[in-house]
Amino acid sequence: MKYVPELEHSSGSWIVTRKADVSVIGEFYSHYIVSRFNPATCNIETASEYLSRINREIRFNPNDPA
C-alpha cells in the first residue's frame, strides 16, 4: 500500500520530491495522482510538512553566512 499523508487544515496540496537528489517533482492537488508515485523512490509530503522541513534546514544550516 502506498503512503499518502492526510492533508492538514492548513495544507491543500502535496509536494513530491525524489529521494535520490531531493529535487522537487511537483505540487499536486489530487490524491489519486499522488498515490501513483512510488514511495520507495519519492518523498510525499503535505505542503505544510514540506515547507516546515525546508525552513528547518535553512535555519539550521551551519554553512549559512547569515
Stockholm file with secondary structure:
# STOCKHOLM 1.0

chainA/1-66         MKYVPELEHSSGSWIVTRKADVSVIGEFYSHYIVSRFNPATCNIETASEYLSRINREIRFNPNDPA
#=GR chainA/1-66 SS CCCCCCCCTTCCCEEEEETTTCCEEEEECCHHHHTTSCTTTEEEEEHHHHHHHHHHHHHTCTTCCC
#=GC SS_cons        CCCCCCCCTTCCCEEEEETTTCCEEEEECCHHHHTTSCTTTEEEEEHHHHHHHHHHHHHTCTTCCC
//
